């Protein structure tokens, strides 16, 4: 996805807890050999029991066109506790 001049991945999370959640969303990108070649992160804050989506845009800069594997996950800040499962998918440029 392109936003302005930036390529990246648009991710949306929801909070089913009765407390607000602040976390860090991370995307790691791997080439076809399985080597991690890029990562990016963004902060995310979701209100308590929010039915509204909490979007974040993970910016990617400098990767050549091609197909990559991307893993996206989030963890609470500052505790470091995982707040999502890892999602893996193909990331085409």
N, C-alpha and C positions, 0 to 999 in steps of 0.2 A: 504494500500500500504506500502511496505517496501522499504526504501532507506538506504543502508548500514545496520546498525543494528537497525535503528529507524523505528517504526511503525508510520503511520500518514496519513494525507489526503492531496492530491495534488490538488490545486485549481488554476484555470487560469482566469484572468480578462483581459478585453480590455478597452481602453479609447477612447470614441468618442468625447471628448471635444477638444477645440483648445488650451488647457493649460495642462501642465504636472500635474499629480495627485500623491500625496504622501499620503499614508494611512496606517491604521493598520487593518489587517484581523484577526478576532477572530472566534474560534470554541469553542462552549460550548457543552458538552456531558452530556446527561441525561440517567438515568437508566430506567427500565421498570415501576418504580413508579413515574416517572416524576421529580425525584430529580436531580439537577445539581451535578455531581460528578467530573467533570474535565473541565478545560478550557486551551486553549493555544492561542498564538497570534504570528503574524509575521508582519514585515514592508513590504510595497509594494510601489514601485515607477513605474509609467507608463508614458512614454513620451506622448507629445501632439499628438492627432489624430493618435495614434499608431494602426496599423493593426497587429502588432506582438503581440502575447500573452504575458502577464506578469504573469509568474508562481510563486507560493509560496508553500512551504511545511509546513503544520501545524503538528508539532511533537506531538505524544502521547506516554507517558511513564507510565507504571505501571497498566494499566487497565487489568482485567482478561478477558479471552475469553468469548464472548457472543455477543448479539445484543444490541446496544445502539441507541439512537436518537441523531443526531448531528445537530446543527444549526450553519451556517456559515454566517457571514456578515462582511462588511468593512465600516470604517468611515475615513474621511479625518483627517490628522494630520497637524497642531495642532488644527484645528477648531472644530473637533468632529462632523461635519455634515456627515450624512449617505451618502455613495456613492454607495451602493448596497441595494437591497432588501435582507431580510433574506431568506436563503435557508435551508430547513429542510429535512433530509433524514435518512435512516437507516445506522448505522455505525457498520458493523460486524467486530469482531476480531476473 
